[in-house]
Amino acid sequence: MALTFEEVCERLADLDEVTLLEVLNISSKEIIEKFQDKIEDNLEDLEKDLELDREGYDFYGDIT
């Protein structure tokens, strides 16, 4: 018996984020295009994180 759209969505929601992106074949560019409002809302924190990453730190504050 085939799953309904809602059942498929429920099962997809149980996947970890990386697996979900792979299953749905979603690229980083697509994420950025869809979530520009969230990027703008968090712009200051993202700028800091990206600058730290460039300096050799990861996003969690540990030296890489």
C-alpha positions in Angstrom: 0.0 0.0 0.0 1.4 3.4 -1.0 2.1 6.1 1.6 0.1 9.3 1.6 1.9 12.6 1.2 1.5 13.3 4.9 3.0 10.0 5.8 6.0 10.6 3.6 6.5 14.0 5.2 6.3 12.5 8.7 8.9 9.9 7.8 11.2 12.5 6.2 10.9 14.6 9.4 12.5 11.7 11.3 15.7 11.8 9.2 18.7 13.7 10.3 19.3 16.9 8.4 22.2 15.7 6.2 20.4 12.6 5.1 17.2 14.6 4.4 19.2 17.0 2.2 20.7 14.1 0.3 17.4 12.3 -0.1 15.8 15.5 -1.4 18.8 16.4 -3.5 19.0 19.9 -2.1 22.1 22.0 -2.7 23.6 24.7 -0.5 22.6 27.3 -3.1 19.0 26.2 -2.9 19.0 26.5 0.9 20.4 30.0 0.7 17.8 31.0 -1.9 14.9 29.7 0.2 16.1 31.0 3.6 17.4 34.5 2.8 15.1 35.9 5.5 16.7 33.8 8.1 20.2 34.6 6.9 19.3 38.3 7.1 17.9 37.9 10.6 21.1 36.2 11.8 23.5 38.2 9.7 25.7 39.5 12.5 26.2 36.1 14.1 26.8 34.5 10.6 29.5 37.2 9.8 31.3 36.4 13.1 31.1 32.7 12.5 32.4 32.9 9.0 35.2 35.2 10.0 36.2 32.8 12.8 36.1 29.9 10.3 38.4 31.8 8.0 40.8 32.4 10.9 41.1 28.7 11.6 38.4 28.2 14.1 35.2 26.1 13.6 31.7 27.4 14.3 31.8 26.0 17.8 34.8 28.0 18.9 37.4 25.2 18.8 40.7 25.5 17.0 40.8 23.4 13.9 
